[in-house]
Amino acid sequence: MARLALIGGTGVYDPTMLTDISNEVVSTDYGQVPVAIGSIRNIEVVFMQRHGTGHTVPPHMINYRANIKALKALDVTKIVATSAVGSLDEAMPPGDFVLLNQFIDFTKNRPFTFFDGKDGNVVHTDFTDPYCGTVRNIIETTARDLPLQLHTKGCYVCVEGPRFETPAEIVAFRRLGGDVVGMTNVPEVVLAREAGICYAVIAMVTNFAAGISPTPLTHEEVVSVMDANSKSMREIVMRVLSNLDPELPCTCCSGGVF
């Protein structure tokens, strides 16, 4: 049976938006992954906490390959992910939502692909459109009926973390076309495409980035804004999952998948 998945980022830890929840541990070639499986309107949904139980895994230590491989093993066809981001654009203030459509990768040390050549095959995956257009359209349409500000396009700059960025880095990222910055979307988005799973992200702006923000950045600030807007995030996620058919045809993952 085809399933949907929700990958919860910072501040999105609670699977109780689902019903009939059961907990499982999925074994993969890359490690074991705990998940909760429930349903929304008779649609099976796999809930995964990106940072582990209680936000215990820093962004550069997340086992991204195990996470995506586990979702593939559970017959997930479409992923809706959430993410906390810093804004590089004054027009995207804290509390706003951003529907990502591009990314720039500045990570350094992460295993970032399933295609490591060990099987003798070399695979090059197209990333002209990194995020699934089908899922993005459903998110955009769903958001129109909700009292929230959703920016329908945004370029995500992914950094290694766990430190926040310097003001000089933020200036450089803005010049390159970045809109928001975070620490987790790459290689998650890459691996989902390689695995043949449709993938889209609802990002919430939690702060202005360094040099734009008038105060030093703290993780507590990020969590505080996420908590203040958790009702809106929960509402859009629940509605999107309710409107999303796991069997809906899509071409974004055709070719170059396992």
N, C-alpha and C positions, 0 to 999 in steps of 0.2 A: 504494500500500500504506500502510495506517495505521501510524503509529509512536508509540512512547512517547518522552518526553524526560526527562532528568535535568539540572536546573540546579544546578550545584555552587557553593555559597557559600564563605565563608572556611574553609580547611582541607580542602575537598573538591575536589581538583585532578586526581585521577588517574583517567583513563578505562580503565585496564587491568582493571577489574572486568568489562569487556566483552570479547568475542572478535571476531575478524575485523574489527579496527578500520581504518577509513579516515578520512583527514582531508579536509575540504572547506571551501571559503569560499563562503558564500551571499551573493549581492548582493540588497539590498533598496532600497526608496525612501529609506530612512533611513541606509544605509551598509552596509558589508560585515561579515559575521560569521563567524569561524572556528568550526567544530564538528568533533567526532569522531563517527563513526557506526559502531556495532558491534551486537552482539546478546547477549541472555541467553536461553538455552533457545529459540532460534529466533525470538525476538521482537526486532525491530529497535528500537534505542534510540539517540537522538541525545543526545550529551553536550555540554553547554555550560558553560564556565567564566564565571560571572557577572562576575568581576573581571578577566577577561583572563588571558593566559598569565603565570604568575608573580605573580599578584595585583598587577597594575600599574595598574588603573583604580579610583580611589576611588569610593565609593558614589554621590556626587552627580554624577559624570561618566559613569556607565554609560549606554550607548545602549539603554535598555530597549525602545524601539519597534522598533529594528532587530533586537534579540534575539528578540522575540516574533514579529515578522513573518517572520523566517527560519525559525522553528519551524513556523509556519503553512504556509510555502512547501514545507517538507519533509514535509507531511502528518501532522504530529504532532497527535494527538487528546487526549492526556493528559500532563500535566507533573507530575512529582514534583520539588519543589525542596527544597534544604537551606538552613539559615540559622543563623548564630551569633547568639545573643541574650543580653542582660543581663536578669537577673531583678529584678522589683519585689516579689517575694513570697518570703518566707523558706521557704515550703513547696515552692518550686521551686529547689533549690540547683544549683550548677555540677555538670555531668555528667548531669543529668536531660534528658529529651526532652519537647518540647511539640508537640502537634498543634493548630495554630492553627485557630480557628473565627471570629474577628472581628478587625478592625483599626481603629485610629484614626490618621488621617493628619495629621502635623505637618510634612510637607515643604513647601517654599516655591517653588522655582525649577525644578522638573522638568517637561519635557513629559510629560503624564500621560494622554493619550488619543489614540486614532486618529481620533476624531470631532471634528475641529476646525472643522467647518462649511464648509469650502472647497468642498465639492461641493453646497452648498445644502441639505443635510439636517441636521436637528437630532435627535440620538439621546440618549435618557436610559436608561441601563442599570441594571437592578435589582441591588442588592447586599444584599438581606436576608440571604442566605447567601453570603458572599464566596468561600468555599472549597468545592470540589466534595465533596458528601456521599458520592458513590460512591467516590471515591479515598480520602477520609478513613476510611470504613468498612473498606476493605481494609488501610490502614495500621494501624488500631486492632486488627483481627483478627490481622494478622501479628505485631504486637508482643507479643501474649499468649504466644507461644511462645519469646520471647527474654528473656535475663536483663538487662533494662534497665527503667528507670523512665520510663514514658510518661504524661504528663498529657494526657488526651483532649480538653481544652478550654484555650484560652488566647487572650487578647486582645493583639494585637501593636500597640505604638505605634511608628509609623515617623517618624523624625526625619531632618533633612537631612544631618547629618554634614558633614565627616568628624570633627569634634570629638565627644568624649563629652558626655553631658548633665551639667547642674549638679544638685546635690542638690535645689534648689528645683523644678527641672523634674520630677524624679522624684517628689517629693511630689505635684505637680499631676497627673501621669500616673496615679498610684495612686488619687487621688480620683476620676478620671474612669473608673476601671475597668480600667486597663491591667494586664497581668500580666508582659509582657516588652517589651523595647525593642530596636530595631534600626534599620538605616539603608537597607535595600534592598527590603523587600517591596512597598512602594508606589513606583512605579506598576506593578510587575511583575504583581501579582495583578489589577489593574484591566485591564491590556492583554490578559492571557490571557482574561479573561471577554469582553472586546469582540471578541477574535479567534475566540471560539467554541471555546476549548480548555479542557478540564477541568484544574483546577489545585489542588494541595494542597502544604502545607509541613510538613516535619519539622524543627523547630527544636531546636538543642542549646543549653542554658544553659551559657555559658562563664564567667560572673562575676555577682556581685551588682552592681546599679547603684550609681551615685554616691550617697553618703550612707547606703547600706546596707552596701556593702563597707567593711571596716575599713582598706583601703589605697587609694591612688590607682590609677586604672584605666590599663592599658597594652594596646596591641595584642598585645604579646608574651604577656601573660596569656591573652588570647583564643585565640591560636594554640596555646599550650601545652595548654590544656584540650581543644581540638579534637583535637590530636595524641594526647593520652592516651586519648581516647574514639573515635578514628577507626575502630577495629575494630568497635565497636558500631554506629556510623553506617553503615559499609560493609555490615554484615550486614543491617540492617533495610532499607536501600535496595535491595540485591540481591534480598532476598526479596519486597519489595513489587513491584518491577519484574517478577519472575518470576510473581507472582500476578495481575498486572494485564493485562487483555485490552484492547488498544487499540481493539477494536471494541465493547466493552461499552457498551450504551445508557445515556444519561444525559440528564437534563433541565436541568442547571444552566446550560447555555449556549444554551438555546433563546431566540431573540429578541434583537434589538439587536446582531447580530454581522455581520462581513463575511465 
